[in-house]
Amino acid sequence: MYSLPKTIKKEILIMPGITLADVAIILGMFMAAFVLGSLVYMPLRPFYYVYFATLGFYLSRQSKDNPKKRKYQTIILMLRCNHNTYHSI
């Protein structure tokens, strides 16, 4: 009667290895770079844009330590954790 989807959280691939979420993160980084670009010394702006593009690409990759999270999510989890609590391995 009704067809149920087998996977609900499947990522949309734009190219092999690049998902729609990766493109959104990189575009968000570009938008932040252009908004903040007026604060950067004019001859250094091309390096600034390349740096932000590289940073956006790096942060959008899957984390090796936490395979279901991206690197920016792993950094957020690390900053939000309670450092006074002992976690046994």
N, C-alpha and C positions, 0 to 999 in steps of 0.2 A: 504494500500500500504506500508507505512513505519510505523514501530512501534516506538513510542516515549517513552523514559524512563520516568517513573513516578517520580523518585527521582534522582537527579543528584549528590547531596552532601551526599549520604549515606556513613556512616563510615564502613569500613571493620572490622568485629569482628574476632579476633583471638580466644579468649575465652569470656565467658560472662563477660561483664564489661571492657574488655581490647581490645582496638582497635589497628590497625596497626600503627596509629600515636603515641599511647602510647609506643609501643615497640620501635619505631624509636627514641623517646625522651630519653627513658631509655638507649638504646644503645649508643646514642650520649653522654649521661652523663658518661657512662662507658668508652668511648673512651677518653673523656676529663680527667677522673680520671687517666687512665693509662698514658696519656701523661704527666700530672702534678705529677704523683706518685713519680717520682725521687726527687722531692722537699720536700717530707715528710719524717720525721724520720722513719727509717726502722721498729722498733717495733710497730709504730702506723699505719702502712699502712693498716692492715686488718680493723681497725676502720674507716679509711679514705674511703676505698672502700664501706663499709656498709653505711656510711654517704652519699656518693654520690648516691648509689642505692636508698636509702630512699628519698633523695632529688629529684631524677629523677622521682620516683613513685609519690611523692606529687605534683610536678609541672605539671605532665601530667594529673592529675584529672580535672574534670569539676569544674568550679567555681560556688559557690552557689549564689554569688552576680550578676554574669553575666553568665547565664546558657549556652549561645552559645559560650563562650570562655573557654579556659583552664586557669589554675591558672598562668602559666608563661605569657600568653597573658594579663591577668588582671594586673599583676605586671608591665609589660611594659607600658600598657596604663596609669597606675597610675603615673609612673615616667615621662612620656612624657607630661602629661597634664599641662596646664598653671595654676599655683597656684594663680595668681593674678586676675583671672576671677571668678566672683561670678556665681554659677549655682543654680537657684532656684529649690526647690524640688517639 
